Amino acid sequence: MAKNTQPVLKRCKALGLSPAVLGYSKETKRNPKAHVRRKQSEYGRQLNEKQKVKFIYGVLEKQFHRYYEKAERKKGITGEIMLQELERRLDNVVYRMGMAATRREARQLVNHGHFTINGKRCNIPSCQVKVGDVIAVCEKSRASAKFKALIEEYGKKAMPQWIEREPESFEAKIVALPAREDIDYEVSENLIVELYSR
């Protein structure tokens, strides 16, 4: 499996992205003294948006392009559907549930088989969740100090409206599909669609 090993903070700076979006910092504002880049071309802006979204969700080019193609085949606004598909990844849902500090950590926890979907263990981070699915921490993992600490530290963070979880609980239910308003970072998905439809 291919893996992105770029330094996170360096990549965030290059993409003009706050590390808080990835769960690495409490700071939400961009540094005003950050290097000001010269004006980008239209293609440069489109490419930058694509790289930003790929980096946030931790997917590589081939997989990201498949998400775009899948969204293009569905009825509706292609860019929004693509973001919805990315939000429905199991590793992202685990991160949104507050069971991991970052999406990278969530991906590793899923890979190690710590989560179930509707009672069946799943170790595929890209697995898509559906409305009505119940995502839970495996019974064996619940007793570990790691998960108890995660619940205490990140379990109180604000949840998106499409995920329902009781405080101090080890499971959550998908009650709706993620809406465009649930995306908590700035992105112009229409630029990504323009880039791919060239």
N, C-alpha and C positions, 0 to 999 in steps of 0.2 A: 504494500500500500504506500502511495506517495505521501509525503509529509512536508508541511511548510515549516521550515526552521528559522525563518527570519526573526530578528529581534523585534519584539512587539512595539516598544516605545519608539524606536527608530522608524518603523513602518507607519505608525500612527502619525508621526510628525510629517513624513513624506506625503501622506494622504490628506493631511489637514483634519485629522480625526482626534477627538478627545479620547484618552485611554479609559475614561469612565464608561464609555459605551461598551467596552470589552470587559468591564469589571475590574480594571487594574488600578483605579484611583478614585478617590471620593471627589476630586476636583472636576467640575463640569465645564468650566470656561477654558477657552483657548488662551494661550499665552500671548498677550498683546505685543511682546517683543519678538515673537516668532518671525522667522525669515519671510519676507514678503516676496512672493514669486512674481515673475513678469506675467503678462497676460497670456492665457492659454488659448490655443486654437480650439475650434469646435470639437474636433476629433480628440484632442487632449482632454477636454472636459468630460467627454463621453467615456473615454478610457479610464479616467480617474474615478468616475462614479462606479464603473464596473469593478475596478480593483478594490475600491473601498468596501463594497458589499461582499465580494469574495473573501476579503480579509476578515470582516466581522464574523461571518458564519464559518470560516475555516474550510472553505471548499476550493478545489483547484479548477482550472479552466474547463476541462472536459465535463466534469460533473455539473459545473455552473451552467454550461451551454445546454446540457440536457434539461435542467430546470427551466431555462428559457423556452426551449422547444416544446416542453410539456405545457407551459403556460400559454404558448401561442396557439396550441390546438384547442384549448378550452374557450368557452364563450365568456366575454367580459374584457376588462382592461388588462392587457398582457403584463404590464409592469407590476400592477397590484397583485395579480394572481401569482407571479413569480416570487414576490416577497412573501406572500401567504404560504407558498410551498416551502420556502426556506425556513419560515417561522415554525412550520409543523414538523420539522426534523426533531427526532427524539432528543439529541444532545441539546438543542436549543430549548426544548420544553423543560428538560431537567434544570437548565440554567435559569429559566424563567420561574420555575417552582421555588427557587432559592436553595436547591440542593447542591449547588456548586458556586464558587466565587467567580469563575470565568467559564466561557464556552469550551475552552481547551480542557479545563478540569472536568467539565461535564462529559466531554467526549471520552476522556480516559475512564471515568467511572462507568459509563455505558459499555465501553469495550471490555471492562473487567467483569461485566455481567451482574452489576449491582441493582438493576432495575427490571421491573416486569411491566408488560402491557396486558391488561385484562387477565392477570394471573400467570401469564406465560413469560418466562425470562427472555429478554432480548439484549443482544450485545452488538447491535448494528446502529451506530450513531445516526445514519441517514434515514432510518426507518421513519415513515410518515405516520403520524397519529391522526385519528379521525374523531369526529364529534361523538361523544359517549364513551371514549376510551378512558380507562382508569390506569394511570401511571403510578407505580408504587415502588418503594425500596424493598428489595428481597428480605424475607424474614431473617435470614442469617446475618445480613448486613446491618439490620436495625440495631443490633446490640453493640456494634463497634463504636469505639470512642470517636472515630472520624465523623460518622453520621450524626452522632449526638452533638458534636461541636458545630457541625454545619447547620443543624436545625437551630441551635442557639444563636449563631452568628448571622446567618443569611436567611433563616426561616421567617423573619419578621419583615423582610423587604416587600415593597408593594408588588402585587401580582397584576398581570394584565387581566382584562375583563373576561377573556375567553378561557381562562384557567381558574378552576375553583378548588381551593385547598383550605382545610381547617388549620388554624395556628397550631404549631407543635405536632402536626400530623405528618406521617411518612408517605401519604398518597394524595393525588390530585386527580380531578376529573376534567376532561376537555368538554366545555359546555357550549362552545361555538367555534366557528372558524375565525382565525385572527383577522381583524379589520385593518384598514390602512392607518387608522388613528392609533393603533397599538404599536406601531413601529416607533421606537423611542430615540431614533437618531435621524439626522438630516440626510435625506437621499432624494435624488431626482431620478426615479426609475425610468421616466420617459427617455432620458439620455441613453440608458442601457439598451432600451428597445430600439432606439434610432441607430445605435452602434451595430447591433446584430442584424438589423433589417437593411443594411447598406447593400 
